[in-house]
């Protein structure tokens, strides 16, 4: 009886680790999303720096009042 309960208990937790809300698949997906978001942040920071430079260059071309 105890071995049956232990088997059910371990099976439940194994399935939960593999397919549950905190599963390895969810962890892997979140890890890939984090990597993508970090690369997107870097891309947007570079784009922002470029656009700020362009803005200030254009602003310097305007006549002063």
C-alpha positions as CSV (number, residue, x, y, z in Angstrom):
1,X,0.0,0.0,0.0
2,X,2.8,2.4,0.9
3,X,4.7,1.7,-2.3
4,X,1.5,2.4,-4.3
5,X,1.0,5.7,-2.6
6,X,4.7,6.6,-3.1
7,X,4.5,5.7,-6.8
8,X,1.4,7.8,-7.2
9,X,3.0,10.7,-5.3
10,X,6.2,10.5,-7.4
11,X,4.3,10.1,-10.6
12,X,2.1,13.2,-9.9
13,X,5.2,15.3,-9.2
14,X,7.0,14.0,-12.2
15,X,4.1,14.9,-14.5
16,X,3.8,18.3,-12.8
17,X,7.5,19.0,-13.4
18,X,7.3,18.0,-17.0
19,X,3.9,19.4,-18.0
20,X,2.6,21.7,-15.2
21,X,2.5,25.5,-14.8
22,X,6.2,25.5,-13.6
23,X,7.4,22.8,-16.0
24,X,10.7,22.6,-17.8
25,X,9.0,23.6,-21.0
26,X,7.6,26.7,-19.5
27,X,11.0,27.5,-18.0
28,X,12.7,27.0,-21.4
29,X,10.1,29.2,-23.2
30,X,10.6,31.9,-20.6
31,X,14.4,31.7,-20.9
32,X,14.2,32.1,-24.7
33,X,11.7,35.0,-24.3
34,X,14.1,36.7,-21.8
35,X,17.0,36.3,-24.3
36,X,14.9,37.8,-27.1
37,X,13.8,40.7,-24.9
38,X,17.4,41.5,-23.9
39,X,18.4,41.5,-27.5
40,X,15.4,43.7,-28.4
41,X,16.4,46.1,-25.6
42,X,19.9,46.5,-27.0
43,X,18.5,47.0,-30.5
44,X,16.1,49.7,-29.3
45,X,18.8,51.4,-27.3
46,X,21.0,51.6,-30.4
47,X,18.1,52.9,-32.5
48,X,17.3,55.4,-29.9
49,X,20.9,56.7,-29.8
50,X,20.9,57.0,-33.6
51,X,17.6,58.9,-33.6
52,X,18.7,61.2,-30.9
53,X,21.9,62.0,-32.8
54,X,19.8,62.6,-36.0
55,X,17.4,64.8,-34.0
56,X,20.1,67.0,-32.5
57,X,21.9,67.3,-35.9
58,X,18.6,68.5,-37.5
59,X,17.9,70.8,-34.6
60,X,21.3,72.5,-35.1
61,X,20.4,73.2,-38.8
62,X,17.3,75.2,-37.7
63,X,17.9,79.0,-37.5
64,X,18.0,80.4,-34.0
65,X,15.5,83.0,-33.0
